[in-house]
């Protein structure tokens, strides 16, 4: 066996350890065509959430079984996905990730946008599915709008709810932090005169329509994008735990402001996208979070997008 000098071996071990400390994934973006538009999924990172304490209306046994079927545990590493809709005339970002809220686990949106060819200053509009911190936390940076040339659009019901501290008694303890986080994220945008509220249903920008999806939050919406007969539904937090909520949409989560309404909305949206064969962009299904939904038994099944390099329109 070949022998290495002690100094060389020490150097090799140091280099290996240093490399391990800096291991990162490749820049997280993935493109697909949608009619004349280009859709780019952009990762903000991941966060591990304890589904065994967060999900409701599901037994511990069923939860463990469902997660095991996908080689996972209830301590689930969950993607934080955002999406750019490039219409050729506008670059529209849907959701902004967590910003600094999750430490190093999140907050990778701006770097990944640059890698994808969409630096922050080139974004024309930001659409928020709702105001929870893992969707709005990246909308500002160091007390200023993170996307300096973009108007930020969010349903008025969510702004009125989360920016009013009087509502704090209407949510579970696990959600009370959202009021402070919402103010920190949105106030710089408001101060810059860039926050635009709307009331769904409404066409927010050409080709992109906001539709009401209440329950998870009062002003949650889904965005329906259409181009040349192809449709994509960006559904925000319709699903948090694919392995559990797809086969049983009645499973809710403590983050829901109104769990019963959230379940009704989930059942409606799942039935719609399955029936119509729409593309879906999901915030919390494994990156890139693009795929279709198929009805199966009394529930549904997620069909992930087939990887493609054919991006021409």
Residue, then its C-alpha position, 0 to 999 in steps of 0.5 A: x500500500x502506498x504511504x503518504x507523508x504525514x504533512x500531505x495526509x494532514x493537508x488532504x484531511x483538512x481539505x476534505x473537511x473544509x470541502x464538507x463544510x462548504x458543500x451546497x446544492x447547485x443553484x436551485x432553478x428549473x425552467x419549463x415552457x407554458x404556451x408563450x410563457x416561461x415558468x422558472x421554479x426558484x428555490x429559497x431553500x428547505x425547512x424541517x417541520x414536525x408534522x407529528x405535532x402540526x398536522x390535525x385529523x390524522x392518527x400518529x400511525x397513519x401519519x408514520x405509514x404515509x410518510x414511510x411510503x415515501x421513505x420519509x419520517x414525520x420530521x419532514x424536510x420541506x421545500x420552499x419554492x417560488x416561481x417566476x412567470x416570464x411573459x416576454x413582456x413582464x417578469x412576475x415573481x410569485x412568492x418570495x420565500x422566507x428571507x432571514x426567518x429560517x436562518x441558513x435553511x432559507x433565504x436563498x431566493x436572491x442568489x438563485x434568481x441571479x443564477x437563473x438570469x433574473x436579478x432582483x432589479x429585473x422583477x417587474x411584479x411580485x404576487x403573494x399567495x398569502x402573507x405567511x413568513x415563508x412566502x412574504x419574508x423575502x419581499x424586503x431586505x435590510x428595511x427596504x424592498x428587495x425588488x426595487x422595481x416591482x409592485x407587490x400585490x397581495x389580497x386585501x383580506x390578508x393585509x387587513x388581517x395580519x397587519x392588525x394586531x387586534x386579530x392576534x387573539x383569533x389565531x393559535x399560539x403557533x401563528x402569533x409570530x406571523x403578525x410581527x413577521x408580516x409587519x417587518x416584511x411588508x412595512x418597507x414595501x408600504x413605505x416605498x409606495x409599492x404595495x398594491x392590494x386587490x380583492x380576488x377574483x381579479x386579473x392582476x397582470x395580463x395572463x395571471x388571475x387571482x382566485x380566492x382560496x381562503x382558510x389557510x389565511x383569510x386572504x389566501x389566493x391561487x394564481x391561474x396562469x394561461x397562455x395558448x391554451x395551457x394553464x398553470x395553477x400556483x396554489x401556495x399552501x394548498x398542500x403542506x404534506x403531500x404524502x398525507x394530504x393528497x390521499x386524504x385532503x381532510x388532514x389540516x395543519x395548525x397553521x390554518x387560520x380556519x381549518x374547516x375552510x382550508x379543507x374545503x378549499x383544498x378539496x375544491x382546488x384538488x378536484x379542479x386541477x385533477x379534472x382540468x389537467x392543469x399544471x400545478x406549481x406547489x410551494x411545499x412539494x419537493x423542488x421544483x414543485x411542478x407537476x399534475x394531480x390525478x384523482x385516485x380512490x377517495x383522494x389524489x396522487x401527485x405526478x411530478x413533472x418529467x425533466x425536460x431540456x426542451x424549452x423552446x416555445 
